[in-house]
Amino acid sequence: MIILRLYIAEDKALTTEFTMLWLSQQKTQFIGFRVNKMLRNKLGETLLNYRKKTGMTIRQFAEHSGISTSLISQLERGNANPSLSVLELIAKALNVLLFTLFINDIDPNTLISRKKDRKKVCRENREHIVYDVLTPDFMKANIEMLMMDLRPHAQTTKGYFVHQEKEELAVVMSGETCVVLDGHEHVLDEGDVVRIPPRVKHKFLNKSDHTIHILFVLTPSLI
């Protein structure tokens, strides 16, 4: 049996430790988890703030998360030591990464993304489609923003994109584009916005001789 302690530095907003017990086998297996008082208090604040923000009662959040009302009450008061499975249920209910459950402090350095530091990503066609990632991983945001440069006579994909669990808004920042939604084509001018719900097949086309710019905003699905 191996005891593994993971220390998180102060500049990551976590100053205490998780203590985990691992079974040393060919396939590593998680068998224990302990959260100290400071982290339990942070978790309680996170849960309470989420319920207040969404207007949920403890019973409603219990139904939403699959956790008992009594345990939620204890967690919010910092009186319960949650198991890893409970933490995973909470993270899924809040639609966040597990480790962010314990982070309430905001590091100002994570609020700004400099243009010179932005990562560019390409999909099927590197020559005609380039995305600027406006919300890098270090921001830990629940929203994703991408700026797309769609070159002349190009399309975002030969087939269609489909987001299973994300809601998408696209804003035409410059030029004229066509968006195809479930096989129906629509012309969008500069300043137009299109909402793309989950599970809707879609793609964008540029039929012009100029590069067009489209801002994409993706958030967790509400439906």
TORLUM-302380 format. One line per 2 residues: number of its first residue (from 0); their letters; for each residue x, y, z of N, C-alpha, C, CB. Coordinates in steps of 0.001 Angstrom, whole numbers, plus 524288, in hexadecimal, padded with zeros to 5 digits. Glycine has a CB too. Layout:
N
NUM = A = X,Y,Z,X,Y,Z,X,Y,Z,X,Y,Z  ...
//
This chain:
223
0 = MI = 8034C,7FB5D,80000,80000,80000,80000,80376,804DD,80000,7FC42,80001,804C9  80217,808AB,7FCAE,8052E,80D74,7FC2D,801CC,8120F,7FDA4,8075F,80E1A,7F68F
2 = IL = 803CB,8158A,800F4,8010C,81A68,80231,8034E,81EAC,7FEC2,8018D,81BDB,80823  7FFFB,8211E,7FBB5,801A9,8252F,7F81E,7FF55,82A54,7F9D5,80013,823E4,7F273
4 = RL = 802A4,82E42,7FACE,800CB,8336E,7FC42,801D7,8372C,7F7C4,80376,8355A,8015A  7FDB5,839E1,7F62A,7FE24,83D98,7F1E2,7FDC9,84317,7F41E,7F9D4,83CA7,7EDB1
6 = YI = 801F0,84624,7F396,80208,84B7B,7F59A,80113,84F4D,7F122,8074F,84CAC,7F858  7FDA8,852F2,7F207,7FC6D,856F0,7EE20,7FEAA,85C22,7F00E,7F659,85758,7ED27
8 = AE = 801A9,85EB4,7ECB2,8044C,86382,7EE47,80073,867F0,7EF41,80838,86522,7EA26  80225,86BE2,7F243,7FEBB,8703D,7F3AD,7FCDE,8733A,7EEED,80185,873E9,7F75D
10 = DK = 80038,873A4,7EADF,7FE9F,876AE,7E657,7FA6E,873F3,7E327,80347,877CE,7E2EF  7F8F0,86F3B,7E49D,7F49A,86C8C,7E21F,7EFBB,86CC3,7E58B,7F611,866E2,7E0F2
12 = AL = 7EFDF,86FD9,7E9A8,7EB66,870E5,7ED11,7EA20,86C63,7F0BE,7E6AE,87220,7E9CE  7ED32,86848,7F0B1,7EC77,8640D,7F468,7F16B,8639C,7F7AB,7EB30,85ECA,7F194
14 = TT = 7F0EB,863DF,7FCCE,7F588,8640B,8001A,7F607,85F36,8037F,7F56B,868D9,8037B  7F26C,85B92,802F9,7F28C,856F7,80640,7F306,85216,802ED,7EDB1,856B2,809AE
16 = EF = 7F265,84D9D,8053D,7F39C,848D3,8027B,7EF06,84512,80245,7F82C,84635,804FB  7EEF7,84203,7FE1E,7EBAF,83D6A,7FDD9,7EF0C,838DC,7FFCC,7E985,83C72,7F81B
18 = TM = 7ECB8,83542,80281,7EF7E,8307B,803E3,7ECA9,82BF0,8016B,7EFE7,82FCA,809E7  7EF61,82901,7FE42,7ECF9,824C9,7FB64,7EFC9,81FAB,7FC81,7ECF9,825F5,7F58D
20 = LW = 7ECE0,81B86,7FCC6,7EF0D,81657,7FD70,7EE5B,81356,7F860,7EC73,81371,80210  7F29D,81143,7F677,7F26A,80E72,7F186,7F435,808D1,7F263,7F5D8,81130,7ED54
22 = LS = 7F1EC,8054A,7EFBE,7F380,7FFDF,7EFFE,7F793,7FEFE,7EBCA,7EEC4,7FC21,7EF52  7FC2E,7FD40,7ED59,8007C,7FC9D,7E9AF,80000,7F75B,7E6E5,805CD,7FD0A,7EC89
24 = QQ = 7FD6F,7F797,7E260,7FCCA,7F2FD,7DF22,7FE0B,7F478,7D98C,7F732,7F0B7,7DF98  7FDB1,7F0AE,7D613,7FEB8,7F1D8,7D096,7FAE9,7F5EC,7CE9A,7FE5F,7ECE2,7CD41
26 = KT = 7F60A,7F57A,7D040,7F21D,7F972,7CEFB,7F11B,7FC8B,7D3EE,7ECEA,7F6F0,7CCCD  7F2F7,80160,7D428,7F25D,80499,7D8D0,7EC9D,80574,7D9FE,7F529,809DA,7D823
28 = QF = 7EB26,804E6,7DED6,7E5A6,8055D,7E061,7E527,80924,7E4E7,7E359,7FFFE,7E1DF  7E18B,80CCC,7E464,7E08E,81095,7E88B,7DD49,80E06,7ECCB,7DDC7,81584,7E662
30 = IG = 7DF1C,80E39,7F1CB,7DC1E,80BA4,7F5EC,7DAFA,80F2D,7FA90,7DEFF,806E2,7F7C6  7DCC0,813F5,7FA70,7DB8F,8175E,7FEE0,7DC68,81D12,7FD9A,7DED8,815E2,80386
32 = FR = 7D9D2,82076,8007E,7DA38,8260F,7FF6F,7D8E6,82904,80462,7D68F,827BA,7FADF  7DC06,82CEF,805C6,7DAE6,83000,80A6D,7DBB5,835C5,8092E,7DE64,82E45,80F15
34 = VN = 7D7EE,838FC,80A86,7D82F,83E9C,8098E,7D84E,84165,80ECE,7D373,84084,8062B  7DC16,844E4,80F8F,7DC7A,84768,814B1,7D875,84BC9,81552,7E1FC,84993,81581
36 = KM = 7D85B,84E14,819E7,7D44C,851D0,81B5F,7D429,8568E,817D1,7D515,8538D,820EE  7D8C0,858AC,81678,7D8E4,85D62,81330,7D664,85C58,80DDF,7DE91,85F48,81277
38 = LR = 7D7AC,857D0,80B8D,7D572,85697,80679,7CFA3,85555,806DE,7D858,8520B,80405  7CE04,852FF,80B39,7C873,851EC,80BF3,7C562,85705,80C2F,7C789,84EB3,810F6
40 = NK = 7C79B,85B00,80EC4,7C502,86013,80F09,7C489,8628C,809A3,7C7F9,863BA,812B4  7C8B2,86214,80680,7C88B,8643F,80134,7C472,8617A,7FDE5,7CDEF,863CF,7FE98
42 = LG = 7C435,85C50,7FE74,7C05A,85951,7FB8E,7BADB,85AF6,7FD2E,7C125,8536B,7FC70  7B9FC,85BAB,80246,7B4E5,85D5B,80433,7B356,8629D,80200,7B4E8,85D97,80A14
44 = ET = 7B705,86648,801CB,7B5EE,86B73,7FF96,7B481,86B03,7F9CD,7BAB0,86F18,8004C  7B75C,867AD,7F700,7B652,866F6,7F16F,7B0D2,864DA,7F083,7BA5B,86346,7EF08
46 = LL = 7AF49,860F2,7F390,7AA0F,85EB0,7F30A,7A5CD,862A6,7F44D,7A981,859F2,7F695  7A681,86568,7F8B1,7A296,86937,7FA5F,7A20E,86D95,7F664,7A403,86B7B,7FFBB
48 = NY = 7A66B,86F87,7F46C,7A641,873BB,7F08B,7A38C,871F2,7EB8F,7ABC8,875A3,7EF4C  7A47C,86D18,7EA0A,7A1FA,86B0D,7E552,79C14,86AB1,7E614,7A439,865A6,7E3E5
50 = RK = 79A67,868BE,7EA9B,794CB,8684A,7EB98,79229,86D9D,7EB9D,793D1,86586,7F0C7  794C0,8717B,7EE0F,7927D,876BC,7EE40,79220,87912,7E8C8,795C1,87A50,7F1D1
52 = KT = 79635,87836,7E5B8,7965F,87A6C,7E071,79225,87814,7DCF8,79BBC,87989,7DDFC  7912E,8730C,7DD94,78D52,8705E,7DA4B,787E5,8704A,7DCB1,78F0E,86AD9,7D940
54 = GM = 7876A,87203,7E1A0,7825D,87207,7E437,78074,86CA6,7E5C6,77E73,87482,7E0C8  78400,868EF,7E657,78284,8639D,7E7C1,78211,862F8,7EDAA,78678,85FBA,7E593
56 = TI = 77E3A,85FF4,7EF4E,77E01,85E4E,7F4BF,781AD,859A4,7F563,77843,85CE4,7F66F  782A5,85820,7FA4C,785ED,8538B,7FB38,7837B,84EBB,7F8B3,786BA,852A6,80122
58 = RQ = 77E57,84E47,7F921,77BAE,849C0,7F6D4,77C3E,849B6,7F0E1,775DB,849C0,7F857  77BB5,84E3E,7EE81,77C39,84E88,7E8D0,781C4,84D30,7E711,77ABD,853FF,7E6DD
60 = FA = 785A4,84F25,7EA0B,78B0C,84DE2,7E8A5,78C25,84817,7E981,78EE6,85138,7EBD9  789B3,845CB,7ED7C,78A4C,84033,7EE79,7885E,83D0D,7E9D0,78754,83E98,7F372
62 = EH = 783DF,83E95,7E7B2,781C1,83BE2,7E321,78534,83CC7,7DE58,77C27,83DB9,7E204  7875D,84174,7DDFA,78AB2,842DE,7D985,78FDC,83FEA,7D9A1,78BBB,848C2,7D97D
64 = SG = 79201,83F1E,7DE3E,7973D,83CDE,7DECB,7974A,8370D,7E009,79A1F,83FB3,7E2F5  792FA,83510,7E245,792F3,82F9E,7E3E9,7955F,82ECB,7E947,795C8,82C5C,7DFF8
66 = IS = 795CD,83301,7EC61,797FF,832C9,7F1A7,7939A,833CC,7F58E,79C89,836DA,7F25A  793BD,8313B,7FA00,78F80,831CE,7FDCC,78F55,8375A,80006,79022,82DD2,8023D
68 = TS = 78AB2,83904,801A1,78A05,83E44,803D5,78D29,83EE4,808DB,78434,83F5E,804E3  78D57,83ADF,80C11,79031,83B41,81103,79607,83BFA,81013,78F3D,83661,8145A
70 = LI = 79826,8392D,80C35,79DB8,839BA,80B14,79EE7,83F18,808D5,79F87,83578,80749  79B7B,84122,80576,79C52,84663,80347,79C66,84A6C,807A7,79804,847C2,7FF3B
72 = SQ = 798CD,849F0,80B4D,79899,84D8F,80FBC,79DA6,84D5E,812DD,793EE,84C48,81349  79F9C,848A6,813CC,7A485,8481C,816BC,7A91F,84A47,813A8,7A587,8425D,8181B
74 = LE = 7A92C,8495B,80E8D,7AD70,84B52,80B47,7AD94,85140,80B48,7ACE3,8494D,805AF  7A904,853B8,80AF3,7A8D1,85969,80AD4,7AABA,85BC6,80FF5,7A346,85B40,809AF
76 = RG = 7AA1F,858F1,8143B,7ABFD,85AD9,81950,7B19D,85936,81A5E,7A878,858D6,81DB0  7B3E2,85647,816C0,7B945,85489,81770,7B9DC,85032,81B61,7BC97,85901,81909
78 = NA = 7B5A9,84D4A,81C5F,7B5BB,84944,82072,7B63A,843BC,81E54,7B0DE,849A6,823AA  7B679,84320,81934,7B6C2,83DE1,816F2,7BBD5,83D3A,813F2,7B20B,83CD5,81357
80 = NP = 7BDD6,83874,813FD,7C283,8372E,810FA,7C0CC,83431,80C1D,7C684,833E7,8144F  7C06E,836CB,8079A,7BE3A,8344E,802F9,7C1D8,8302F,800A4,7BD00,83862,7FEE9
82 = SL = 7BF83,82C15,7FEA3,7C285,82825,7FBD0,7C3A6,82A27,7F658,7BF90,822D8,7FB9B  7C72B,8278E,7F39E,7C86B,82928,7EE49,7C39E,828C6,7EAC7,7CCDC,825CD,7EC13
84 = SV = 7C069,824B8,7EB8D,7BBC0,82414,7E84D,7B7EA,82895,7E921,7B913,81ED8,7E982  7B779,82A7F,7EE03,7B415,82EF7,7EF21,7B643,833E3,7EC84,7B38A,82FCD,7F51E
86 = LE = 7BB62,834A7,7ECD3,7BDCB,8392F,7EA4C,7BCE9,83907,7E46A,7C3AC,83965,7EB81  7BD2D,83466,7E22E,7BC47,833E8,7DC8F,7B69C,83545,7DB2A,7BD96,82E53,7DAB7
88 = LI = 7B2E9,833B2,7DE7F,7AD6D,8350E,7DD9C,7AC9F,83AF8,7DDF5,7A9E3,8323E,7E198  7AF31,83D6D,7E1C7,7AEC0,84319,7E264,7B100,845E4,7DDA8,7B18C,844EC,7E764
90 = AK = 7B5AE,8443F,7DBFB,7B82F,846B5,7D779,7B4C8,84629,7D29A,7BD9A,8444A,7D680  7B262,8419A,7D1F5,7AEF8,840C0,7CD6E,7AA26,84438,7CDCA,7AD55,83AF4,7CD0C
92 = AL = 7A7E7,844B6,7D27E,7A339,847F2,7D331,7A463,84DAB,7D21B,7A10D,84754,7D8BB  7A90B,84F77,7D3AD,7AA90,854EC,7D2DB,7AD06,855CC,7CD86,7AE54,856A5,7D715
94 = NV = 7AE0D,8516F,7CABF,7B07F,851A2,7C592,7B5CC,8545D,7C5C0,7ACE8,8546D,7C1B1  7B90D,852B1,7C97E,7BE4A,854E1,7CA11,7C22B,85070,7CAB9,7BE92,858B3,7CEC6
96 = LL = 7C72B,851B2,7CA12,7CB3D,84DE6,7CB36,7CB6B,84CF5,7D114,7D09D,84FC8,7C927  7CCBF,8482C,7D2A4,7CC70,846B8,7D826,7CFB6,84A4F,7DBAB,7CE36,8411B,7D8D5
98 = FT = 7D490,84B75,7DA07,7D7F9,84E70,7DD7D,7D612,85403,7DE67,7DD68,84E90,7DB48  7D2D4,8561B,7DAD1,7D109,85B81,7DB76,7CCE1,85C06,7DFB4,7CEE7,85D8E,7D653
100 = LF = 7CAEF,857A8,7E1C2,7C71F,857EA,7E602,7C95D,85AA0,7EAC6,7C547,85277,7E778  7CE82,85A7B,7EB66,7D0FB,85C8D,7F016,7D33D,861FE,7EF44,7D53A,858E7,7F1E0
102 = IN = 7D24F,86446,7EAAC,7D49C,8695A,7E982,7D06E,86D8E,7E9A0,7D75D,86947,7E42D  7D0D9,8712C,7ED4E,7CD47,875A7,7ED8F,7D026,87ACA,7ECA8,7CA7F,875CB,7F2D9
104 = DI = 7D53F,87AD0,7EDB9,7D856,87F80,7ECEB,7D982,88026,7E71F,7DD6F,87F47,7F01E  7D9A5,884EF,7E54E,7DABC,88610,7DFD6,7E023,8886A,7DF54,7D699,889C2,7DD88
106 = DP = 7E357,88603,7DC1E,7E887,88812,7DAFF,7E80B,88BDF,7D668,7EC83,8838C,7D9C1  7E913,890F5,7D72C,7E884,894C8,7D2F3,7EB96,89359,7CE10,7EA3B,89A11,7D4D4
108 = NT = 7EFDB,89074,7CEBA,7F30F,88F02,7CA3B,7F040,88B42,7C692,7F81F,88C94,7CC0E  7EC20,888BB,7C875,7E941,8850F,7C52F,7E4A1,8879D,7C270,7E75F,88082,7C86F
110 = LI = 7E3FC,88CBC,7C30C,7DF7F,88F71,7C0C8,7E0AB,891FF,7BB8E,7DD8F,8937E,7C481  7E59D,89203,7B9FB,7E72D,894B4,7B52D,7E9F2,890F0,7B187,7EABB,89967,7B66A
112 = SR = 7E84E,89105,7AC9B,7EAE3,88DFB,7A88B,7ED0C,891C5,7A47D,7E70E,889F5,7A5FD  7F23E,89223,7A41C,7F4BF,895C3,7A080,7F495,8939E,79AEB,7FA6F,896CD,7A22E
114 = KK = 7F3A8,89718,79744,7F361,89584,791CB,7F85A,892C6,79009,7F25C,89A3B,78E5A  7FCD7,894C4,791BC,801D8,8928A,7901E,802AC,88D08,7923E,80647,8960C,791E3
116 = DR = 7FFD6,88BAB,7966E,80082,8868A,798D8,7FC61,88296,79739,80076,88716,79EA6  7F8AD,8843B,79407,7F459,880CA,792B0,7F615,87C17,78F82,7F043,883C5,78FB8
118 = KK = 7F389,877B8,7909A,7F48B,872EF,78DAC,7F0F9,872C3,788F4,7F3C0,86E0B,79123  7F321,8711D,78495,7F005,87071,77FDB,7EF3A,86A9D,77EE9,7F2B1,87316,77B0F
120 = VC = 7EA8D,86935,77D55,7E976,863BC,77C2E,7E713,86357,776BB,7E5C2,8614F,7805B  7E81E,85F0C,77434,7E5FB,85E0D,76F0A,7E2F5,858F3,76F34,7EA5B,85DDC,76AD7
122 = RE = 7DF20,85878,76BDB,7DC2E,8539C,76BA4,7DD7D,850C2,76694,7D639,854A7,76C0E  7D9AA,84F98,76371,7DAA9,84C52,75EE3,7DE3A,84EF1,75AE1,7D58F,84ADF,75C56
124 = NR = 7DD7F,85407,75A30,7E03B,856AD,755FC,7E3A3,85B05,75836,7DC58,858DF,751F7  7E8A0,859F2,758F2,7EC2E,85DBA,75B60,7ECDD,862A2,7580A,7F17D,85B35,75C58
126 = EH = 7EC4E,86213,752E7,7ED37,86681,74F6B,7E8C1,86A65,74F86,7EE0D,8649E,749E7  7E3F6,86875,75055,7DF66,86BD4,74FB5,7DC8C,86D29,754CC,7DBAA,8694C,74C12
128 = IV = 7DD8E,86A37,758FE,7DAB1,86B19,75DD8,7DE7F,86B61,7626D,7D69A,866BD,75EBE  7DE7E,86FD0,7652B,7E1E2,8707B,769B7,7DEA2,872B8,76E2D,7E6A3,8741C,7686E
130 = YD = 7DF51,8708A,772E4,7DC82,87265,7777F,7E054,874C5,77B60,7D967,86DEB,77A12  7DEFB,87957,77D6E,7E1BB,87B98,781E9,7DECC,879ED,786CE,7E21F,881BF,78182
132 = VL = 7E182,87789,78A99,7DF03,875FD,78F82,7DF19,87AAF,7932A,7E1D4,87126,7920C  7DA8E,87CFE,79441,7DA3E,881C1,7976A,7D9CE,88098,79D3C,7D59F,88504,795B2
134 = TP = 7D861,87BC9,79EA4,7D804,87A47,7A42C,7DB8A,87595,7A51F,7D23E,87900,7A5C1  7E090,8767B,7A603,7E436,87221,7A6D8,7E308,86F30,7ABE0,7E9D2,87421,7A6F6
136 = DF = 7E57B,86AA5,7AC63,7E474,8673B,7B0E2,7E562,869ED,7B61C,7E7D8,86268,7B08D  7E958,86D68,7B666,7EAAF,86FAC,7BB7A,7E653,87323,7BDA5,7EFB1,872D2,7BB06
138 = MK = 7E2AF,874CE,7BA55,7DE67,87815,7BC34,7DA5C,874FF,7BF50,7DBC6,87AC2,7B7A4  7DA4A,86FDA,7BE8F,7D6A6,86C72,7C171,7D102,86E60,7C0EA,7D830,86C2E,7C746
140 = AN = 7CF9B,87031,7BC41,7CA5F,87250,7BB69,7C698,86E02,7B9DB,7CA7A,87695,7B738  7C196,86EE4,7BAFF,7BD90,86B40,7B94D,7BB61,86CCD,7B400,7B92F,86AFA,7BD51
142 = IE = 7BE2E,87024,7B15F,7BC9D,871F4,7AC3C,7C15A,87180,7A8A2,7BA7C,877B4,7AC70  7C06D,8703C,7A3C3,7C4A1,86FAC,79FF6,7C3B4,8737D,79B85,7C4FB,869F9,79DE2
144 = ML = 7C7C2,8767E,79A28,7C743,87A52,795F0,7CB85,87961,791EA,7C792,87FFB,79814  7C9EB,87965,78CFC,7CD89,8789A,788AA,7CC7B,87CAB,78476,7CD0B,87300,7866A
146 = MM = 7D0A5,87EC3,7821F,7D00F,8823D,77DAB,7D1E3,87F4B,778D7,7D333,88772,77E70  7CE78,87EB9,7750E,7CFD1,87BB6,77068,7D0D9,87F43,76BC6,7CB7A,877DC,76F18
148 = DL = 7D51D,87E3D,76906,7D62C,880A0,763F4,7D4C0,87C96,75FD1,7DC12,88270,76371  7D0B7,87DAE,75CD7,7CF04,87A17,758B1,7D083,87C7A,75376,7C8F7,87904,758F8
150 = RP = 7D440,87A09,750F1,7D67D,87C34,74C25,7D2A3,87BDC,7479A,7DB8F,87959,74AC0  7D3C1,87EAF,74347,7D02A,87EC0,73ECC,7CEDF,87951,73CB9,7D27A,881FA,73A73
152 = HA = 7C9EC,87882,73B85,7C7FA,873BA,73910,7C946,86ED7,73C3A,7CA39,87335,7339C  7C912,86F5F,74169,7CA20,86AF6,744E6,7C54A,869D2,7482B,7CEE6,86C19,74879
154 = QT = 7C53D,86541,74A96,7C11B,863DA,74E35,7C397,86155,752FE,7BD0E,8601E,74B9B  7C0C5,8617E,7574E,7C311,85FA6,75C39,7C406,859C6,75C3E,7BF8C,86116,760C2
156 = TK = 7C0E6,856DF,7596D,7C198,8513C,7592C,7BEC6,84F1F,75463,7BF91,84E92,75E35  7C091,84AC3,75256,7BDEF,84863,74DD9,7B8B1,8461C,74F80,7C162,8441B,74B5D
158 = GY = 7B87C,8442E,75456,7B397,8421C,75661,7B0E9,8462B,759C3,7B48A,83D15,75980  7AFE8,844B6,75EA2,7AD6A,84851,7624A,7AFE5,847BD,767AA,7A773,84754,76295
160 = FV = 7AFCF,84C00,76AB1,7B131,84BC6,7703B,7AC36,84AD3,7735A,7B3FD,850EC,7720E  7ACBE,847F0,777A8,7A85E,8471F,77B41,7AA83,8474F,780CB,7A580,841CB,77A2A
162 = HQ = 7A852,84ABB,7841B,7A9C8,84AF3,7899F,7A594,84828,78CC9,7AA7A,850BB,78B84  7A718,84425,78F92,7A34C,8411A,7928B,7A18A,843DC,79782,7A591,83BDA,793E8
164 = EK = 7A523,846A4,79A1C,7A3DF,848E4,79F34,7A53E,84EA8,79F99,7A6A8,845F0,7A370  7A5DB,85145,79B2E,7A749,856CA,79B40,7A37A,85A03,79813,7ACCE,8578C,79930
166 = EE = 7A283,85EA8,79A0B,79F61,86299,79747,7A340,86659,794C2,79B70,86595,79B19  7A226,86804,78FFB,7A5E4,86B41,78D25,7A33E,87017,78AED,7A878,8681F,788C2
168 = LA = 7A5EB,87489,78B6C,7A452,87955,788C9,7A8B4,87AD9,78514,7A318,87DD9,78CCA  7A745,87C7C,7806A,7AB26,87E43,77CA4,7A9B9,883C4,77AE8,7AB7D,87A7C,777DF
170 = VV = 7AD8D,88743,77B1A,7ACBB,88CBC,779A1,7B02B,88DEF,774E9,7ADFF,89088,77E4C  7ADCE,88FB9,770B8,7B0D1,89123,76C10,7B35D,89672,76D0D,7AD41,89149,76709
172 = MS = 7B880,8967A,76D9B,7BB4F,89B48,76EDD,7BC8F,89E80,769FC,7C054,899FF,771C4  7BD5D,89BD7,7659E,7BE4F,89EA9,760B9,7BCF3,89B28,75C24,7C411,8A085,76058
174 = GE = 7BAEF,89D95,75802,7B9A4,89ABD,75340,7B437,89857,75357,7BD94,8968D,75258  7B340,89508,74F7D,7AE49,8924C,74EF8,7AF64,88C7B,74EBD,7AB3A,89425,74A09
176 = TC = 7AC5D,88967,7518D,7AD2B,883C4,751A4,7A7FA,880F7,75116,7AFEC,88215,756B1  7A844,87BF6,75019,7A3A5,878A3,75004,7A43D,8748F,7544C,7A2DF,87602,74A8D
178 = VV = 7A016,873C5,75743,7A014,86FA5,75B35,79C09,86B9C,7598F,79EDE,871DD,760D2  79D7E,866B1,759FB,799EE,86265,758AC,7985B,85FBF,75DC5,79C8B,85E5E,754C7
180 = LD = 7934C,85FDC,75EEC,7912D,85D92,763B6,78D88,85919,7623C,78E3F,861C1,76710  78F20,85455,76395,78BF0,84FBB,7624F,78A42,84FAE,75C98,7871F,84F8A,765CE
182 = GH = 78DEC,8511F,75928,78CE6,850D6,7538B,78A8D,855B9,7512A,78966,84C6D,7527B  78927,859A1,7545C,786D2,85E77,75266,78AE3,862DB,7527C,781F3,86000,755B2
184 = EH = 78BA6,8656C,74E13,78FA7,86973,74D9E,78D60,86EE1,74EA4,7922D,86943,74832  79044,87204,751BA,78E90,8775A,7530D,79321,87B11,75229,78C91,877B2,758DE
186 = VL = 7920C,87F8D,74FDC,7960D,8838C,74EFC,7965E,88713,753C9,794D5,886D2,749F9  79B1F,88805,755A6,79C03,88B74,75A21,79F80,88FF8,7587D,79E7C,8886A,75EC0
188 = DE = 79DD6,894B4,759E8,7A0FD,89955,758D1,7A41F,89AD1,75DA6,79D82,89DF1,7570D  7A7A5,89E87,75CEB,7AAD7,8A067,76146,7A754,8A24D,765C0,7AE88,8A4DA,75F72
190 = GD = 7A862,8A06C,76A75,7A555,8A1DF,76F06,7A0FF,89E12,77053,7A312,8A71C,76E40  79FB2,89A8C,76CAB,79B9B,896B0,76DAD,79D95,89289,7717E,799C9,8941C,76884
192 = VV = 799E5,89057,7746C,79B19,88C57,77853,797BB,8878C,77750,79A34,88E71,77DF5  79A00,882F6,777C6,796FE,87E2B,77752,797D7,87AE9,77C3D,79891,87B0E,77255
194 = RI = 79398,878D3,77E4E,793D9,87543,782C6,793A2,86FAA,780C8,78F51,87655,786B7  79733,86C68,782BA,79761,866F1,7810F,7969F,86385,785DF,79CAA,865A1,77E39
196 = PP = 791F1,8616F,78699,790E5,85E17,78B20,793E9,858EF,78AB9,78AFD,85D01,78B9B  79429,855FE,78EFB,796B3,850DE,78EC9,7941E,84D49,78ABF,7968C,84E49,79430
198 = RV = 7974C,849FD,78869,79587,845DD,784D5,79364,847EA,77FA1,79162,842A4,78778  79478,84CCA,77E69,792F9,84EF3,77955,797B2,84EB1,775AC,790F2,854B7,779E5
200 = KH = 79717,84C0F,77140,79B56,84BAF,76D73,79C24,85104,76AE8,79A26,8476E,7693E  7A117,852A7,76A89,7A200,857DC,7686C,7A768,8585C,765F3,7A15B,85BEB,76CAF
202 = KF = 7A7E2,85C23,76290,7ACF1,85DA5,76064,7AC70,8631E,75E1A,7AED5,859A6,75C28  7B0ED,865A6,75D36,7B117,86AED,75B08,7B3ED,86AD7,755D1,7B3C9,86EC5,75EDB
204 = LN = 7B222,86E1A,7523D,7B47F,86E78,74D18,7B5D6,87428,74BD7,7B0D2,86C2F,748EB  7BA29,874E5,7492D,7BBA3,87A0C,74749,7BBB3,879D4,74157,7C113,87BCB,74985
206 = KS = 7B7C7,87C31,73EED,7B75A,87C13,7393B,7B9C4,880E3,736B5,7B1AC,87B9E,737A1  7BC0B,88443,739FC,7BE2D,88934,737FD,7C3F3,888AD,736A8,7BD66,88D96,73BFF
208 = DH = 7C62A,88D10,734B6,7CBBC,88D3E,7335E,7CF02,88F77,737D0,7CC91,8907E,72E71  7CC97,89039,73C6E,7CF59,8929A,740D6,7CF04,88F14,745AA,7CD12,89811,7420F
210 = TI = 7D2F0,88F80,748FD,7D2E1,88C9B,74DED,7CEB1,88EE8,7517D,7D857,88CC5,750A1  7CBA8,88B9F,75407,7C7BC,88D7C,757BE,7C940,88BC7,75D3A,7C238,88B6C,75650
212 = HI = 7C751,88EA4,76120,7C8B0,88D95,76698,7C3AA,88C90,769A9,7CBD6,89241,7690B  7C39C,88836,76C67,7BF03,886AA,76F75,7C0B2,8857C,77512,7BC3D,881CF,76CF6
214 = LF = 7BDE7,887D5,778C4,7BEE9,886EC,77E4D,7BB3D,882B6,78043,7BE42,88C03,78184  7BD70,87EA6,782AC,7BA53,87A58,784D9,7BA81,87A82,78AC9,7BC53,874FE,782D6
216 = VL = 7B5FF,879EE,78D2B,7B588,879A6,792DD,7B2CE,8748D,79428,7B278,87E79,79529  7B56F,87118,79712,7B32E,86C0D,79870,7B287,86BA1,79E58,7B69D,86791,7965E
218 = TP = 7ADFD,869F3,7A005,7ACEF,8694F,7A592,7AA8C,863F5,7A679,7A949,86DAD,7A7A0  7AAA9,86204,7AB56,7A80C,85D10,7AC7E,7A24A,85D5C,7AB23,7A8B9,85B9C,7B240
220 = SL = 7A037,85929,7A92D,79AC7,8590B,7A77C,7970F,859CC,7AC14,79997,853E7,7A4B9  792DC,85CB3,7AB2C,78ECA,85D7B,7AF21,78A16,859FC,7AE17,78D15,86339,7AF46
222 = I = 78A4F,856F3,7A9DD,785DF,85392,7A88B,787C4,84E02,7A7B2,782FE,85599,7A39D
//
